[in-house]
Amino acid sequence: MTHDDVTHDDVTHDDLPDRDVAVVLDLAAVRAPRCGRTRIVAVDGPSGSGKTTCAGRLAEALLSRSGIAPQVVHMDDLYPGWDGLAAAVPRLVAGVLAPLAAGLAGRYRRWDWAAGRDGDAVRVPAADWLVVEGAGCGARAAAWSYVVLVWLDAPADERRRRGLARDGDTYAPHWERWAAQERAHFASEGTAARADLRLGS
């Protein structure tokens, strides 16, 4: 599973309608920040559902509205390897959310998938807006900090097609291994049921 800072989910599928992006941001804008001064919008859902594309659309729309591009934190950068979905949540909370709640900048180490270890440090400033995306980000341990939690999904066959088109041979041997972690996590956390908005891509 790789991330190149441009896109993670397959960009060949249709973007979410503008109206869905507007609904998310309109709801977020009327809610008070829950993490220091920062309003955080989170996008969760299974692999291949379009989360990173959605997060990018939200960031672009926020840039249009405010003139400032919000940072996007990708859970792909926090998973410590192919068995690391659950372990990424404490990394998100301790490194990003807890410092922001205290009015401080967050910081995390981006996972180097090729080397199998933590890589470069990434700073997350205490800004007005932040978008967090990736499977697991909507866990209860993190949800207290979000003004809006979005659940994004798509049919399983389509998600698999997108995921393998995106990462190809890198992801193929790990698809079922990762999907099993997602199923267990989402069932335990009840993420879809707790989401403020449930969207399809």
FIDRENSE-745872 format. One record per residue (C-alpha): residue number from 1; residue in one letter; x, y, z. Coordinates in nm, 4 decimals. Layout:
% residues N
n | res | xx | yy | zz
NUM | A | X | Y | Z $
...
% end
This chain:
% residues 201
n | res | xx | yy | zz
1 | M | 0.0000 | 0.0000 | 0.0000 $
2 | T | 0.1659 | 0.3177 | -0.1142 $
3 | H | 0.0812 | 0.6838 | -0.1056 $
4 | D | 0.2290 | 0.9480 | -0.3356 $
5 | D | 0.0743 | 1.2683 | -0.1924 $
6 | V | -0.1242 | 1.3183 | -0.5123 $
7 | T | -0.3821 | 1.0460 | -0.4858 $
8 | H | -0.4264 | 0.7140 | -0.3196 $
9 | D | -0.7636 | 0.5825 | -0.4271 $
10 | D | -0.8088 | 0.5146 | -0.7974 $
11 | V | -0.8780 | 0.8432 | -0.9763 $
12 | T | -1.0414 | 0.6837 | -1.2801 $
13 | H | -1.3783 | 0.6555 | -1.1060 $
14 | D | -1.6249 | 0.9427 | -1.0960 $
15 | D | -1.5696 | 1.2002 | -0.8243 $
16 | L | -1.8367 | 1.2542 | -0.5643 $
17 | P | -2.0989 | 1.5031 | -0.6800 $
18 | D | -2.0311 | 1.8635 | -0.5854 $
19 | R | -2.3494 | 1.8610 | -0.3793 $
20 | D | -2.2091 | 1.5872 | -0.1543 $
21 | V | -1.8884 | 1.7828 | -0.0999 $
22 | A | -2.0943 | 2.0918 | -0.0161 $
23 | V | -2.3131 | 1.8999 | 0.2292 $
24 | V | -2.0069 | 1.7743 | 0.4179 $
25 | L | -1.8471 | 2.1167 | 0.4432 $
26 | D | -2.1707 | 2.3006 | 0.5234 $
27 | L | -2.2282 | 2.0649 | 0.8155 $
28 | A | -1.8674 | 2.0999 | 0.9328 $
29 | A | -1.8797 | 2.4790 | 0.9151 $
30 | V | -2.1732 | 2.5126 | 1.1547 $
31 | R | -2.0156 | 2.2901 | 1.4199 $
32 | A | -1.7675 | 2.4258 | 1.6718 $
33 | P | -1.4125 | 2.2899 | 1.6562 $
34 | R | -1.3603 | 1.9900 | 1.8825 $
35 | C | -0.9823 | 1.9695 | 1.8612 $
36 | G | -0.8421 | 2.2997 | 1.9806 $
37 | R | -0.9079 | 2.5575 | 1.7098 $
38 | T | -0.9106 | 2.2929 | 1.4368 $
39 | R | -1.2225 | 2.1668 | 1.2634 $
40 | I | -1.1401 | 1.8137 | 1.1477 $
41 | V | -1.3337 | 1.6278 | 0.8793 $
42 | A | -1.2633 | 1.2537 | 0.8670 $
43 | V | -1.3333 | 1.0178 | 0.5764 $
44 | D | -1.3404 | 0.6470 | 0.6623 $
45 | G | -1.4407 | 0.3353 | 0.4740 $
46 | P | -1.2942 | 0.0215 | 0.3215 $
47 | S | -1.0072 | 0.0118 | 0.0762 $
48 | G | -1.0889 | 0.1250 | -0.2753 $
49 | S | -1.3997 | 0.3201 | -0.1731 $
50 | G | -1.2603 | 0.6551 | -0.2881 $
51 | K | -1.1539 | 0.8058 | 0.0443 $
52 | T | -0.8445 | 0.9895 | -0.0745 $
53 | T | -1.0207 | 1.1263 | -0.3798 $
54 | C | -1.2998 | 1.2460 | -0.1508 $
55 | A | -1.0489 | 1.4045 | 0.0892 $
56 | G | -0.8831 | 1.5813 | -0.2008 $
57 | R | -1.2173 | 1.7173 | -0.3181 $
58 | L | -1.2914 | 1.8432 | 0.0320 $
59 | A | -0.9523 | 2.0124 | 0.0535 $
60 | E | -1.0020 | 2.1772 | -0.2861 $
61 | A | -1.3459 | 2.3031 | -0.1831 $
62 | L | -1.2089 | 2.4418 | 0.1428 $
63 | L | -0.9373 | 2.6200 | -0.0526 $
64 | S | -1.2068 | 2.7761 | -0.2721 $
65 | R | -1.4085 | 2.8841 | 0.0283 $
66 | S | -1.1315 | 3.0157 | 0.2515 $
67 | G | -0.8297 | 3.0726 | 0.0292 $
68 | I | -0.6263 | 2.8360 | 0.2468 $
69 | A | -0.5579 | 2.4742 | 0.1539 $
70 | P | -0.5991 | 2.2453 | 0.4555 $
71 | Q | -0.3497 | 1.9718 | 0.5241 $
72 | V | -0.4656 | 1.6154 | 0.4619 $
73 | V | -0.3433 | 1.3370 | 0.6909 $
74 | H | -0.3489 | 0.9970 | 0.5210 $
75 | M | -0.3802 | 0.6857 | 0.7346 $
76 | D | -0.1655 | 0.5080 | 0.4721 $
77 | D | 0.1223 | 0.7108 | 0.6145 $
78 | L | 0.0490 | 0.5877 | 0.9680 $
79 | Y | -0.0121 | 0.2138 | 0.9241 $
80 | P | 0.3047 | 0.0357 | 1.0432 $
81 | G | 0.2938 | -0.2293 | 0.7721 $
82 | W | 0.0377 | -0.4698 | 0.6316 $
83 | D | -0.0876 | -0.5781 | 0.9736 $
84 | G | -0.0994 | -0.2265 | 1.1119 $
85 | L | -0.4548 | -0.1009 | 1.0720 $
86 | A | -0.5371 | -0.1099 | 1.4433 $
87 | A | -0.1929 | 0.0191 | 1.5435 $
88 | A | -0.2337 | 0.3290 | 1.3283 $
89 | V | -0.5180 | 0.4682 | 1.5393 $
90 | P | -0.3035 | 0.5304 | 1.8513 $
91 | R | -0.0379 | 0.6837 | 1.6284 $
92 | L | -0.2982 | 0.9247 | 1.4896 $
93 | V | -0.4344 | 1.0144 | 1.8324 $
94 | A | -0.1007 | 1.0585 | 2.0090 $
95 | G | 0.0852 | 1.2241 | 1.7240 $
96 | V | -0.1807 | 1.4458 | 1.5692 $
97 | L | -0.5081 | 1.4765 | 1.7572 $
98 | A | -0.3886 | 1.5122 | 2.1167 $
99 | P | -0.1356 | 1.7880 | 2.0341 $
100 | L | -0.3922 | 1.9779 | 1.8249 $
101 | A | -0.6420 | 1.9554 | 2.1097 $
102 | A | -0.3796 | 2.1206 | 2.3317 $
103 | G | -0.3267 | 2.3972 | 2.0764 $
104 | L | 0.0063 | 2.2546 | 1.9613 $
105 | A | 0.1278 | 2.1323 | 1.6249 $
106 | G | 0.1010 | 1.7589 | 1.5653 $
107 | R | 0.3774 | 1.5427 | 1.4272 $
108 | Y | 0.4039 | 1.1890 | 1.2952 $
109 | R | 0.6533 | 0.9717 | 1.1130 $
110 | R | 0.5421 | 0.8699 | 0.7645 $
111 | W | 0.5672 | 0.4931 | 0.7216 $
112 | D | 0.8175 | 0.3940 | 0.4538 $
113 | W | 0.6473 | 0.0967 | 0.2877 $
114 | A | 0.9522 | 0.0040 | 0.0804 $
115 | A | 1.1891 | 0.0022 | 0.3781 $
116 | G | 0.9365 | -0.1340 | 0.6275 $
117 | R | 1.0064 | 0.1308 | 0.8900 $
118 | D | 0.9189 | 0.4837 | 0.9946 $
119 | G | 1.0469 | 0.7478 | 0.7557 $
120 | D | 1.0292 | 1.1252 | 0.7343 $
121 | A | 0.8635 | 1.3352 | 1.0018 $
122 | V | 0.5500 | 1.5268 | 0.9010 $
123 | R | 0.4334 | 1.8355 | 1.0921 $
124 | V | 0.0617 | 1.9086 | 1.1262 $
125 | P | 0.0051 | 2.2735 | 1.2217 $
126 | A | -0.2739 | 2.3848 | 1.4527 $
127 | A | -0.4735 | 2.5375 | 1.1669 $
128 | D | -0.8442 | 2.6090 | 1.1197 $
129 | W | -0.9116 | 2.2962 | 0.9140 $
130 | L | -0.7693 | 1.9458 | 0.8757 $
131 | V | -0.8891 | 1.6509 | 0.6697 $
132 | V | -0.8064 | 1.2975 | 0.7853 $
133 | E | -0.8709 | 1.0043 | 0.5545 $
134 | G | -0.8161 | 0.6327 | 0.5579 $
135 | A | -0.9516 | 0.3064 | 0.6903 $
136 | G | -0.9703 | 0.3191 | 1.0672 $
137 | C | -0.9607 | 0.6954 | 1.1138 $
138 | G | -1.3205 | 0.6956 | 1.2391 $
139 | A | -1.2396 | 0.4743 | 1.5391 $
140 | R | -1.4007 | 0.5777 | 1.8661 $
141 | A | -1.0597 | 0.6682 | 2.0077 $
142 | A | -1.0298 | 0.9420 | 1.7444 $
143 | A | -1.3920 | 1.0358 | 1.6733 $
144 | W | -1.4140 | 1.2833 | 1.9634 $
145 | S | -1.1992 | 1.5248 | 1.7631 $
146 | Y | -1.4035 | 1.5337 | 1.4410 $
147 | V | -1.6724 | 1.7823 | 1.3493 $
148 | V | -1.7890 | 1.5484 | 1.0721 $
149 | L | -1.7225 | 1.1792 | 1.0158 $
150 | V | -1.7961 | 1.0619 | 0.6616 $
151 | W | -1.8388 | 0.6944 | 0.5745 $
152 | L | -1.7592 | 0.6169 | 0.2109 $
153 | D | -1.8285 | 0.2830 | 0.0461 $
154 | A | -1.8699 | 0.1146 | -0.2915 $
155 | P | -1.9509 | -0.2389 | -0.4119 $
156 | A | -1.6838 | -0.4923 | -0.3129 $
157 | D | -1.5933 | -0.5912 | -0.6684 $
158 | E | -1.5503 | -0.2280 | -0.7683 $
159 | R | -1.3396 | -0.1518 | -0.4639 $
160 | R | -1.1105 | -0.4445 | -0.5374 $
161 | R | -1.0766 | -0.3360 | -0.9008 $
162 | R | -0.9803 | 0.0143 | -0.7932 $
163 | G | -0.7394 | -0.1027 | -0.5260 $
164 | L | -0.5528 | -0.3365 | -0.7570 $
165 | A | -0.5542 | -0.0830 | -1.0414 $
166 | R | -0.4035 | 0.1667 | -0.8006 $
167 | D | -0.1318 | -0.0456 | -0.6412 $
168 | G | -0.1189 | -0.3451 | -0.8740 $
169 | D | 0.1182 | -0.6244 | -0.7794 $
170 | T | 0.2159 | -0.4458 | -0.4589 $
171 | Y | -0.1312 | -0.4796 | -0.3091 $
172 | A | -0.2563 | -0.8021 | -0.4719 $
173 | P | -0.0886 | -1.0478 | -0.2295 $
174 | H | -0.2195 | -0.8516 | 0.0692 $
175 | W | -0.5754 | -0.7678 | -0.0373 $
176 | E | -0.7535 | -1.0369 | 0.1663 $
177 | R | -0.5184 | -0.9939 | 0.4607 $
178 | W | -0.5978 | -0.6229 | 0.4733 $
179 | A | -0.9701 | -0.6706 | 0.4036 $
180 | A | -0.9961 | -0.9070 | 0.7018 $
181 | Q | -0.8513 | -0.6375 | 0.9284 $
182 | E | -1.0983 | -0.3842 | 0.7891 $
183 | R | -1.3960 | -0.6134 | 0.8454 $
184 | A | -1.2950 | -0.6854 | 1.2039 $
185 | H | -1.2226 | -0.3205 | 1.2774 $
186 | F | -1.5435 | -0.1820 | 1.1270 $
187 | A | -1.7555 | -0.4482 | 1.2978 $
188 | S | -1.5975 | -0.3743 | 1.6354 $
189 | E | -1.6095 | 0.0027 | 1.5966 $
190 | G | -1.9500 | 0.0351 | 1.4291 $
191 | T | -1.8016 | 0.3103 | 1.2150 $
192 | A | -2.0658 | 0.3215 | 0.9433 $
193 | A | -2.3474 | 0.3476 | 1.1977 $
194 | R | -2.1713 | 0.6288 | 1.3858 $
195 | A | -2.0890 | 0.8352 | 1.0777 $
196 | D | -2.2559 | 1.1724 | 1.0342 $
197 | L | -2.2878 | 1.1135 | 0.6605 $
198 | R | -2.2754 | 0.7932 | 0.4542 $
199 | L | -2.1841 | 0.8420 | 0.0901 $
200 | G | -2.1182 | 0.6130 | -0.2079 $
201 | S | -1.8633 | 0.6515 | -0.4845 $
% end
